[in-house]
């Protein structure tokens, strides 16, 4: 059952631009979120929030925002229509809840919350306040991944047997929250949530998940490596591995079917490289397609369009909730 429904109260299609507020001003907000929002013709970043006023002022001056806050209530009352929650994992829940209750649409970073019960409350709050809640799963918006889904849906490679996804980066431990387990640290929650979303996008719901998490290279409070297998509702299988300990990794997506396979390379974990899709079907010539795309820009354009037309975004709070349930199932059986 879907908890989130299409809001009726707030209609923004008459607005010339959406006024955005960005909460949480770490490196990701500075280097990716705000610069990409500035590329949207019908959006404007008018307010930023950080728990540190000096940081808010610095980012505000850097991007020319009108309002820079260290008080979240003042931030919400600064004339914004939508909030991008780019803060640390433990702050997603309370910042999103407050924004939704203030009548703001929310695009929240992943993972959506610390627990699935928090995520469920976030979904209910969005519905109760007639606003949209979405989670920033960017990989599903890449044109080559969408093409792969189209081809598998058409059964071009026959019945899907198996899907594998890999997302490995090198991230030596520092004082970031990503290395503190109780704050949602570790590659499972940081990167694995993307892999669950990619697999669900390509092949439907996942009903079982098993795996291992460990510290293979780096020692910190959180794991630096996780690997798992899944079973899909349709009877096929999948696997994923994510890590903070690989200086160089292929990060490939493979979809194995009964008549052939599809691979996508240089899509996961790469922002500048050209991605490559290979289709190899029994009895046919292998085909290769290449495409460079800005996933974040495509994703933000989709969300902007949804708000302006008062339509539910493709990625909903329910997606974030389901991916958190899978993370919790993985953690329960392996840790």
Secondary structure, 3 states (H helix, E strand, C coil): CCCCCCCCCCCCCCCCCEEEEEECCCHHHHHHHHHHHCCCCCEEEEEEECCCHHHHHHHHHHHCCCEEECCHHHHHCCCCCEEEECCCHHHHHHHHHHHHHCCCEEEECCCCCCCHHHHHHHHHHHHHCCCCEEECCCHHHCHHHHHHHHHHHCCCCCCEEEEEEEEECECCCCCCHHHCHHHCCCHHHHHHHHHHHHHHHHHCCEEEEEEEEECCCCCCCCCCEEEEEEEECCCCEEEEEEECECCCCCCCEEEEECCEEEEEECCCCCCCCCEEEEEEECCCCCEEEEECCCHHHHHHHHHHHHHHCCCCCCCCHHHHHHHHHHHHHHHHHHC
